[in-house]
Amino acid sequence: MQTQTQQRTPHKPTQMTASGVELRMNENRFGSLEVEITDVIFLPDDEINSGDSLSLIIEYFSNKAIDSPIFSITINTFDNQKCLDINTIDMGVLLPNTQGKGQIKLDFDRLDLTSGEYLLDIGIYEQNWAYAYDYHLQAYSFKVRSLQNNKGILNPPLRWNFIQ
């Protein structure tokens, strides 16, 4: 898939998303651009408390009909530890043909990560994973705040109980 994606990645000038993220071809953006990610929106914001809900809206555009694309999101720490790697096909979400402008939304009921800044990889792929239509490598970031000073990645709700 990586080879096919690199072969299909055109040489284009740097572009900006609607929210101001800089995308540089063959650096943090790869793919054929048959479907393009035009923006990624964080709701309620790109800074949350650990355990809060978070929604991600991926806005995209395609000039022609694309059959059942796969959307993926990976959350990484700044030192490249993978926290979550999900996609629509593994979650049983079969998408319809895509053409023109569209949006897809991912809702996290709660995101139990420790304090820190996290990077997102967001991609749209051909239905058989042959290559990426558009893949944004660590182009988006968000922050998590927590009153607890935990080590590690997870910050799940928990409590200690003393048992005699």
C-alpha positions as CSV (number, residue, x, y, z in Angstrom):
1,M,0.0,0.0,0.0
2,Q,2.8,2.4,0.9
3,T,4.5,2.0,-2.5
4,Q,1.2,2.4,-4.4
5,T,0.4,5.5,-2.4
6,Q,3.8,7.1,-3.0
7,Q,3.6,6.3,-6.7
8,R,0.2,8.0,-6.9
9,T,1.1,11.1,-4.8
10,P,1.2,14.1,-7.1
11,H,3.7,16.9,-6.8
12,K,1.6,19.9,-5.7
13,P,2.3,23.1,-3.7
14,T,1.7,23.3,0.0
15,Q,-2.0,23.7,0.8
16,M,-3.9,24.9,3.9
17,T,-7.0,23.3,5.3
18,A,-10.0,25.5,6.1
19,S,-8.9,25.6,9.8
20,G,-5.3,26.6,8.9
21,V,-3.4,23.3,9.0
22,E,-0.5,23.3,6.5
23,L,-0.3,20.2,4.3
24,R,2.9,19.5,2.4
25,M,2.9,16.7,-0.2
26,N,5.3,13.8,0.5
27,E,6.0,15.2,4.0
28,N,2.7,15.2,6.0
29,R,0.3,14.5,3.1
30,F,0.3,11.5,0.8
31,G,-2.2,9.9,-1.6
32,S,-3.8,10.0,-5.1
33,L,-6.1,12.9,-4.0
34,E,-9.1,11.3,-5.8
35,V,-10.8,12.1,-2.5
36,E,-9.3,14.9,-0.5
37,I,-9.6,15.7,3.2
38,T,-10.4,19.4,3.2
39,D,-10.6,19.9,7.0
40,V,-10.7,18.2,10.4
41,I,-12.9,19.8,13.1
42,F,-12.6,19.1,16.8
43,L,-15.8,19.4,18.9
44,P,-16.2,21.0,21.3
45,D,-12.5,22.1,20.9
46,D,-9.0,20.8,20.4
47,E,-8.3,21.0,24.1
48,I,-10.3,18.7,26.5
49,N,-10.2,17.3,30.0
50,S,-9.4,13.6,30.4
51,G,-12.6,11.7,30.3
52,D,-14.5,14.3,28.3
53,S,-16.3,13.5,25.1
54,L,-14.7,14.5,21.8
55,S,-16.0,14.5,18.2
56,L,-14.0,14.6,15.1
57,I,-15.5,15.7,11.8
58,I,-13.6,14.9,8.7
59,E,-14.7,17.1,5.7
60,Y,-13.8,15.7,2.3
61,F,-14.3,16.3,-1.4
62,S,-14.3,14.2,-4.5
63,N,-14.7,15.2,-8.1
64,K,-15.9,11.7,-9.1
65,A,-17.8,8.8,-7.5
66,I,-15.6,6.7,-5.2
67,D,-16.9,3.3,-4.2
68,S,-17.0,2.6,-0.4
69,P,-13.9,4.4,0.8
70,I,-12.3,3.5,4.2
71,F,-11.7,6.3,6.7
72,S,-9.1,5.8,9.4
73,I,-7.9,7.7,12.5
74,T,-4.8,7.1,14.6
75,I,-4.0,8.9,17.8
76,N,-0.3,9.1,18.7
77,T,1.6,10.6,21.5
78,F,4.3,13.2,20.6
79,D,6.9,10.5,21.0
80,N,5.1,8.2,18.5
81,Q,3.4,5.8,20.9
82,K,0.2,4.6,19.2
83,C,-2.8,5.1,21.5
84,L,-5.6,4.2,19.1
85,D,-5.8,3.0,15.5
86,I,-9.3,2.6,14.1
87,N,-11.0,2.6,10.8
88,T,-14.5,2.3,9.4
89,I,-14.1,-1.2,7.8
90,D,-12.8,-2.9,11.0
91,M,-15.7,-1.3,12.9
92,G,-18.2,-2.7,10.4
93,V,-19.2,0.7,8.9
94,L,-19.7,0.3,5.2
95,L,-19.8,3.7,3.6
96,P,-21.8,4.6,0.5
97,N,-20.3,5.9,-2.7
98,T,-18.8,9.3,-2.2
99,Q,-18.9,12.2,-4.6
100,G,-18.8,16.0,-4.0
101,K,-18.5,17.5,-0.6
102,G,-19.2,15.3,2.5
103,Q,-18.5,14.8,6.1
104,I,-18.0,11.9,8.4
105,K,-18.1,12.2,12.2
106,L,-16.4,10.1,14.9
107,D,-17.8,10.5,18.4
108,F,-15.8,9.5,21.5
109,D,-18.2,9.2,24.4
110,R,-15.2,9.7,26.7
111,L,-11.4,10.0,26.0
112,D,-9.4,8.7,28.9
113,L,-5.9,9.8,28.0
114,T,-3.3,11.3,30.4
115,S,-2.4,15.0,30.2
116,G,-0.4,15.9,27.1
117,E,-0.5,16.8,23.4
118,Y,-1.6,14.1,20.9
119,L,-1.2,13.9,17.1
120,L,-3.7,12.5,14.7
121,D,-3.1,10.6,11.5
122,I,-6.2,10.8,9.3
123,G,-6.7,8.9,6.1
124,I,-9.1,7.9,3.4
125,Y,-8.3,4.7,1.5
126,E,-9.3,2.7,-1.5
127,Q,-11.9,0.0,-0.5
128,N,-9.3,-2.8,-0.6
129,W,-6.5,-0.9,1.1
130,A,-4.6,-0.8,-2.2
131,Y,-3.5,2.8,-1.7
132,A,-4.5,6.0,0.1
133,Y,-6.7,8.6,-1.5
134,D,-5.5,11.2,1.1
135,Y,-3.4,10.6,4.2
136,H,-2.5,13.3,6.6
137,L,0.4,12.2,8.8
138,Q,0.5,13.9,12.2
139,A,-1.0,17.0,10.8
140,Y,-3.6,17.6,13.5
141,S,-3.0,17.9,17.3
142,F,-5.2,18.2,20.4
143,K,-4.5,18.6,24.1
144,V,-5.8,16.7,27.1
145,R,-5.7,18.2,30.6
146,S,-5.9,16.1,33.8
147,L,-5.6,16.9,37.5
148,Q,-4.1,13.5,38.0
149,N,-0.4,13.0,37.3
150,N,-0.4,9.5,35.9
151,K,2.4,7.9,34.0
152,G,1.5,6.0,30.8
153,I,-1.1,6.8,28.2
154,L,-4.5,5.9,29.8
155,N,-6.3,7.8,32.5
156,P,-9.4,5.7,33.1
157,P,-11.8,6.4,35.9
158,L,-10.7,4.4,38.9
159,R,-10.6,4.3,42.7
160,W,-8.6,2.7,45.4
161,N,-10.4,0.9,48.2
162,F,-8.8,-0.2,51.4
163,I,-9.9,-3.8,52.3
164,Q,-9.1,-5.1,55.8
